[in-house]
Amino acid sequence: MRFKKPLADLRATYKRAMKISIIISLAILIFAFKFFPHLEEKGMALEGPQELFTVEDIQKTKQENRPPPPPKPPIPIEAPSDDVLEDIEIEDTEIDFEAEIEAPPPPKEEREEEPTYFVAVEEMPAPIGGIKAIQEKIVYPEIAKRAGVEGKVYILAFVNEQGEVTKAQVMKGIGAGCDEAALNAVLKTRFTPGKQRGKPVKVQVSIPIVFKLK
């Protein structure tokens, strides 16, 4: 003969009690909703009146550019008085449209006429003392000496009626400072004036100057 454990009896009793309690609860709820449908409405009490509000979409504001400043007022200008206007007299003038109008003369350009130098005359100018006098005035440049520069420089001299050299220019040079030395020597030299039919005239003459190291 077997004996049941008291723990097993408690478990069976607990399940039955749970089922019965659930059935009773459901029955009470059905009875309450059926016979007392307005019970919840009577028991509810509102503390205050409810306010209705609507939600509106707020549009984003656009920042517009400021208007330009107003223009500055014009500066008042004094108008001539009536007295001044009365003093002005306007006379009628007749225009002859058939008359020929002469064009104004062109402006006169003042140009200094360059003196004319003969290229060849009966008696050509010559340096006083000969070419040797010009060679003595020449200072051999140190750069030309160190570089060993030698050669012949041709200078074109413009001699006036008094035998003075008014200007000179290098026709052919050798560089290294020799051209400038020859030019300065010719400008310092006095010439016998050139003559045409026994009369002193302006003449241009070519002078060769030799540069040679000793």
C-alpha atoms as one frame of an Amber mdcrd trajectory, in Angstrom:
protein
   0.000   0.000   0.000   1.396   3.342  -1.130   1.107   6.697   0.690   0.872
  10.048  -1.296   3.284  12.811  -0.507   1.740  15.924   1.032   3.636  18.173
  -1.549   1.837  16.469  -4.466  -1.559  17.090  -2.832  -0.733  20.800  -2.436
   0.172  21.156  -6.115  -3.114  19.580  -7.259  -5.114  21.772  -4.890  -3.247
  24.962  -6.129  -4.140  24.265  -9.756  -7.821  23.769  -8.944  -7.895  26.981
  -6.923  -6.324  28.994  -9.786  -8.887  27.713 -12.310 -11.824  28.432 -10.034
 -10.560  31.959  -9.230 -10.121  32.783 -12.924 -13.631  31.589 -13.765 -15.133
  33.643 -10.922 -13.216  36.772 -12.009 -14.414  36.475 -15.582 -17.979  35.976
 -14.439 -17.825  39.093 -12.260 -16.454  41.175 -15.156 -19.148  39.976 -17.570
 -21.833  40.708 -14.994 -20.434  44.185 -14.338 -20.211  45.203 -18.046 -23.671
  43.874 -18.736 -25.650  45.385 -15.837 -23.498  48.480 -15.078 -22.309  49.841
 -18.468 -22.045  53.515 -17.274 -20.173  52.858 -14.113 -16.867  54.181 -15.375
 -18.354  57.392 -16.751 -19.995  58.254 -13.388 -16.870  57.552 -11.397 -14.631
  59.767 -13.623 -14.215  63.367 -12.602 -12.378  65.957 -14.643 -10.338  68.481
 -12.806 -10.853  71.336 -15.312 -12.049  72.171 -18.798  -9.929  70.834 -21.632
  -8.636  73.248 -24.212  -8.279  72.320 -27.840  -5.248  73.542 -29.775  -4.054
  73.080 -33.285  -0.495  72.636 -34.489   0.447  74.896 -37.352   3.529  74.662
 -39.510   5.781  77.634 -38.937   7.258  78.927 -42.155  10.915  79.794 -42.192
  11.518  83.492 -42.516  13.807  84.683 -45.271  16.292  87.413 -44.548  15.929
  89.984 -47.271  18.663  92.372 -48.314  18.453  95.812 -46.857  17.288  98.491
 -49.304  20.018 100.820 -50.597  20.381 104.151 -48.824  18.441 107.032 -50.343
  20.402 109.201 -52.818  22.003 112.349 -51.536  20.006 115.506 -52.192  21.355
 117.531 -55.139  23.453 120.570 -54.370  21.429 123.688 -55.072  22.882 125.902
 -57.798  22.104 129.559 -57.830  20.256 130.583 -60.960  21.076 133.916 -62.573
  18.812 136.676 -61.430  16.376 138.458 -63.711  18.608 141.518 -63.777  21.462
 139.569 -65.280  19.240 137.992 -67.888  17.876 141.354 -68.919  21.394 142.681
 -69.551  22.081 140.000 -72.184  21.156 141.076 -75.679  20.817 138.540 -78.475
  21.118 139.868 -81.973  19.845 138.212 -85.115  22.619 136.869 -87.329  22.310
 135.799 -90.900  24.384 132.860 -92.120  25.402 132.657 -95.745  25.431 128.935
 -96.526  26.719 129.532-100.078  29.874 131.306 -98.973  33.070 129.287 -99.255
  34.946 128.819 -96.025  38.703 128.735 -96.289  40.475 126.017 -94.388  42.825
 127.258 -91.676  46.499 127.103 -92.591  48.439 124.144 -91.182  50.505 124.886
 -88.099  54.041 125.824 -88.836  56.609 123.443 -87.471  59.762 125.150 -86.493
  62.628 122.905 -87.422  66.223 123.786 -87.155  67.839 123.139 -90.468  70.918
 121.030 -90.092  73.977 122.534 -91.737  75.149 120.858 -94.910  78.623 119.329
 -94.817  80.409 118.633 -98.077  81.801 115.161 -98.599  84.497 116.179-101.102
  85.922 119.628-101.813  88.907 121.047-103.622  90.907 121.368-100.408  90.025
 118.845 -97.696  90.478 119.737 -94.013  93.530 118.299 -92.285  94.473 118.050
 -88.584  96.980 120.685 -87.532 100.164 118.763 -86.820  98.987 115.789 -88.874
  97.708 112.406 -87.692 100.634 112.314 -85.266  99.017 115.155 -83.276  95.853
 113.062 -82.844  97.838 109.942 -81.888  99.569 111.906 -79.123  96.192 112.782
 -77.558  95.105 109.147 -77.357  95.370 107.271 -74.050  95.607 103.540 -74.696
  92.906 101.851 -72.533  94.224  99.476 -69.851  91.619  96.859 -70.779  92.816
  96.885 -74.376  96.437  96.572 -73.206  95.701  93.555 -70.978  93.597  91.916
 -73.691  96.173  92.708 -76.390  93.650  94.552 -78.557  95.176  96.229 -81.639
  93.698  97.636 -84.842  92.451 100.685 -86.668  89.495 102.881 -85.692  87.791
 105.089 -88.312  86.242 108.336 -87.033  83.986 110.585 -89.141  84.643 114.205
 -88.138  82.461 117.199 -89.079  84.687 120.289 -89.486  83.203 123.798 -89.825
  84.605 126.881 -91.588  86.824 127.725 -88.577  88.434 124.276 -88.519  86.586
 123.179 -85.342  85.152 119.668 -84.993  81.451 120.243 -84.218  80.652 116.539
 -83.907  82.186 113.142 -84.573  81.068 109.527 -84.753  82.673 106.086 -84.958
  82.422 104.536 -88.416  84.332 101.349 -87.588  85.730 100.348 -84.208  87.638
  97.599 -82.418  86.092  97.863 -78.937  87.775  97.474 -75.532  87.551 101.255
 -74.982  89.600 102.133 -78.092  86.622 103.619 -79.947  85.880 106.119 -77.160
  89.569 107.063 -76.849  89.833 107.796 -80.581  86.573 109.800 -80.574  87.713
 112.012 -77.695  91.086 112.653 -79.360  89.476 113.790 -82.624  87.061 116.151
 -80.822  90.049 117.849 -79.119  91.954 118.350 -82.401  91.908 121.538 -84.453
  91.829 121.291 -88.283  92.655 123.502 -91.197  89.252 124.287 -92.735  88.253
 122.749 -96.044  87.903 125.113 -99.007  85.843 125.158-102.146  86.919 127.727
-104.799  89.090 129.350-102.148  86.240 129.782 -99.673  86.087 127.909 -96.293
  83.189 125.475 -96.162  81.819 122.767 -93.882  83.293 119.352 -94.670  83.038
 115.856 -93.242  86.225 113.850 -93.277  87.175 110.292 -92.280  90.209 109.895
 -90.044  91.957 106.527 -89.407  93.551 106.094 -85.976  95.866 103.169 -85.338
  96.102 101.323 -81.990  99.315  99.252 -81.685 101.061  97.908 -78.622 104.799
  98.417 -78.350
